[in-house]
Amino acid sequence: MSATSRPLYEVADIVNLFGDAFRQNHKPLGQHLRALNAIAKCRTAALGGHLDTCNACGHQRIAYNSCRNRHCPKCQGTNRERWILARQDDLLPTSYFHVVFTLPEVLNTWCLNYPEALYNILLKASSYCVETLAADPKHLGAKMGMVAVLHTWGQQLWLHPHVHCIVPGGGITKAGHWKTCRSKGKYLFPGKVMSAVFRGKFMELFKAFCRTENITLEANLINSLYAKPWVVYAKQPFMGPKQVIEYLGRYTHRVAISNHRIKTIEDGNVSFSFKDYRNCGQQKMMALEGSEFLRRFCLHILPKGFRKIRHYGILASRAKPKLKMQ
């Protein structure tokens, strides 16, 4: 089945079939129920519709309204294309890097209990790492920026918080001149240095949050978090800025699972495809009981009003007029 053909099954089908069992078995939060309700009603008569008319032949058809929920698989394609077009004017004539900051698995429970706080800390620590190393004359000595997109899932719908960042391969000096990274386009900054700075800033903010909330951190947790390097993955730079926007567009409006990955719904189970990255990205199948599928899907419904796409430094909105003057 091609990527553009209509999927045989949708998350909405799973909500309609297993929603009641999910509510009884797992006692979901209100924000989860609101998102699932929107997904179930998306592009159905429940949300009303409008009449589309062809200007050329006069043919008419009824089109049902979309729910516009950011967790709905059916609503993100149009939003993604609109976002890509809006970013064209923000492109800089330089190389770009794709950097991924990932939280250690031991923090997953904290993300479940304090999602807004932990995800904010993750985004802040990621931007701090890039901007701090960029400001250091040993690495660049210029003001840098980045576009960051939060993802919380792995291929099997388990919690896997990480941030995808697109970072220009240079920055603006205090004198207002563009300065290219010293790596000659091979890497952004040394990986071990990025890992250490990222971990240090996250732990600083994490401890401050716990003090504010009167939460006692166990020594074993702190020791385990400092015991090993944190994962910061930086890919080779892109060929050009337009390629960057198209690539980033894949991430900005992606949800935990697309409808095309759902292959069967039968005997109370949902089967879906996933890439096994521990086995060279091989395509595999997984089957989950219907209400368990919805439970995992809801792990990735973000708190109301949480901004998962953020612009920092010279790519922030307030800095764009200055960039155009350079």
Solvent accessible surface area in square Angstrom, and as a share of the most:
residue,aa,sasa,rsa
1,M,135,0.60
2,S,66,0.42
3,A,90,0.70
4,T,132,0.77
5,S,42,0.27
6,R,200,0.73
7,P,24,0.15
8,L,140,0.70
9,Y,64,0.24
10,E,26,0.12
11,V,1,0.00
12,A,7,0.06
13,D,51,0.27
14,I,0,0.00
15,V,12,0.07
16,N,104,0.53
17,L,115,0.57
18,F,28,0.12
19,G,1,0.01
20,D,92,0.48
21,A,37,0.29
22,F,4,0.02
23,R,102,0.37
24,Q,131,0.58
25,N,93,0.48
26,H,66,0.30
27,K,156,0.66
28,P,25,0.16
29,L,109,0.54
30,G,37,0.36
31,Q,42,0.19
32,H,27,0.12
33,L,60,0.30
34,R,149,0.54
35,A,3,0.02
36,L,2,0.01
37,N,76,0.39
38,A,22,0.17
39,I,1,0.01
40,A,19,0.14
41,K,76,0.32
42,C,0,0.00
43,R,105,0.38
44,T,49,0.28
45,A,71,0.55
46,A,70,0.54
47,L,62,0.31
48,G,33,0.31
49,G,43,0.41
50,H,96,0.43
51,L,100,0.50
52,D,49,0.25
53,T,71,0.41
54,C,55,0.33
55,N,160,0.82
56,A,101,0.78
57,C,99,0.59
58,G,42,0.40
59,H,118,0.53
60,Q,95,0.42
61,R,139,0.51
62,I,120,0.61
63,A,15,0.12
64,Y,102,0.39
65,N,53,0.27
66,S,42,0.27
67,C,27,0.16
68,R,204,0.75
69,N,37,0.19
70,R,75,0.27
71,H,23,0.10
72,C,0,0.00
73,P,25,0.16
74,K,42,0.18
75,C,7,0.04
76,Q,10,0.04
77,G,30,0.28
78,T,81,0.47
79,N,42,0.22
80,R,75,0.28
81,E,95,0.42
82,R,147,0.54
83,W,27,0.10
84,I,10,0.05
85,L,132,0.66
86,A,58,0.45
87,R,41,0.15
88,Q,61,0.27
89,D,115,0.60
90,D,33,0.17
91,L,38,0.19
92,L,25,0.12
93,P,132,0.83
94,T,24,0.14
95,S,39,0.25
96,Y,9,0.03
97,F,1,0.01
98,H,2,0.01
99,V,0,0.00
100,V,17,0.10
101,F,0,0.00
102,T,18,0.11
103,L,6,0.03
104,P,19,0.12
105,E,140,0.63
106,V,74,0.43
107,L,0,0.00
108,N,28,0.15
109,T,84,0.49
110,W,40,0.14
111,C,2,0.01
112,L,93,0.46
113,N,96,0.49
114,Y,75,0.29
115,P,39,0.24
116,E,92,0.41
117,A,25,0.19
118,L,0,0.00
119,Y,6,0.02
120,N,35,0.18
121,I,13,0.07
122,L,0,0.00
123,L,0,0.00
124,K,108,0.46
125,A,0,0.00
126,S,0,0.00
127,S,8,0.05
128,Y,87,0.33
129,C,0,0.00
130,V,0,0.00
131,E,56,0.25
132,T,51,0.29
133,L,8,0.04
134,A,0,0.00
135,A,62,0.48
136,D,42,0.22
137,P,94,0.59
138,K,153,0.65
139,H,35,0.15
140,L,0,0.00
141,G,25,0.24
142,A,7,0.05
143,K,117,0.50
144,M,1,0.01
145,G,0,0.00
146,M,0,0.00
147,V,14,0.08
148,A,0,0.00
149,V,0,0.00
150,L,2,0.01
151,H,3,0.01
152,T,2,0.01
153,W,30,0.11
154,G,19,0.18
155,Q,47,0.21
156,Q,58,0.26
157,L,0,0.00
158,W,121,0.43
159,L,15,0.08
160,H,79,0.35
161,P,1,0.01
162,H,15,0.07
163,V,0,0.00
164,H,16,0.07
165,C,0,0.00
166,I,3,0.02
167,V,0,0.00
168,P,0,0.00
169,G,1,0.01
170,G,0,0.00
171,G,0,0.00
172,I,26,0.13
173,T,32,0.19
174,K,219,0.93
175,A,77,0.60
176,G,27,0.26
177,H,124,0.56
178,W,98,0.35
179,K,65,0.27
180,T,80,0.47
181,C,8,0.05
182,R,137,0.50
183,S,13,0.08
184,K,180,0.76
185,G,28,0.27
186,K,134,0.57
187,Y,106,0.40
188,L,4,0.02
189,F,7,0.03
190,P,51,0.32
191,G,45,0.43
192,K,181,0.77
193,V,52,0.30
194,M,1,0.00
195,S,9,0.06
196,A,50,0.39
197,V,36,0.21
198,F,0,0.00
199,R,51,0.19
200,G,34,0.33
201,K,37,0.16
202,F,0,0.00
203,M,0,0.00
204,E,97,0.44
205,L,42,0.21
206,F,0,0.00
207,K,60,0.25
208,A,37,0.29
209,F,34,0.14
210,C,3,0.02
211,R,163,0.59
212,T,105,0.61
213,E,88,0.39
214,N,140,0.72
215,I,42,0.21
216,T,125,0.73
217,L,28,0.14
218,E,121,0.54
219,A,69,0.53
220,N,118,0.60
221,L,24,0.12
222,I,42,0.21
223,N,95,0.49
224,S,47,0.30
225,L,2,0.01
226,Y,92,0.35
227,A,82,0.64
228,K,126,0.53
229,P,106,0.67
230,W,8,0.03
231,V,94,0.54
232,V,24,0.14
233,Y,113,0.43
234,A,41,0.32
235,K,75,0.32
236,Q,127,0.56
237,P,35,0.22
238,F,26,0.11
239,M,181,0.81
240,G,18,0.17
241,P,34,0.22
242,K,142,0.60
243,Q,85,0.38
244,V,2,0.01
245,I,12,0.06
246,E,100,0.45
247,Y,29,0.11
248,L,3,0.01
249,G,1,0.01
250,R,135,0.49
251,Y,26,0.10
252,T,0,0.00
253,H,27,0.12
254,R,98,0.36
255,V,15,0.09
256,A,6,0.04
257,I,1,0.01
258,S,48,0.31
259,N,10,0.05
260,H,56,0.25
261,R,43,0.16
262,I,2,0.01
263,K,77,0.33
264,T,46,0.27
265,I,28,0.14
266,E,109,0.49
267,D,138,0.72
268,G,32,0.31
269,N,60,0.31
270,V,0,0.00
271,S,21,0.13
272,F,0,0.00
273,S,15,0.10
274,F,15,0.06
275,K,85,0.36
276,D,26,0.13
277,Y,151,0.57
278,R,240,0.88
279,N,56,0.29
280,C,132,0.79
281,G,24,0.23
282,Q,93,0.41
283,Q,120,0.54
284,K,73,0.31
285,M,107,0.48
286,M,42,0.19
287,A,64,0.49
288,L,17,0.08
289,E,82,0.37
290,G,0,0.00
291,S,2,0.02
292,E,38,0.17
293,F,0,0.00
294,L,0,0.00
295,R,70,0.25
296,R,18,0.07
297,F,3,0.01
298,C,4,0.02
299,L,34,0.17
300,H,7,0.03
301,I,11,0.06
302,L,13,0.07
303,P,15,0.10
304,K,182,0.77
305,G,68,0.65
306,F,8,0.03
307,R,148,0.54
308,K,25,0.11
309,I,37,0.19
310,R,24,0.09
311,H,50,0.22
312,Y,39,0.15
313,G,10,0.09
314,I,6,0.03
315,L,12,0.06
316,A,4,0.03
317,S,82,0.53
318,R,198,0.72
319,A,14,0.11
320,K,41,0.17
321,P,82,0.51
322,K,137,0.58
323,L,27,0.13
324,K,143,0.60
325,M,163,0.73
326,Q,127,0.57
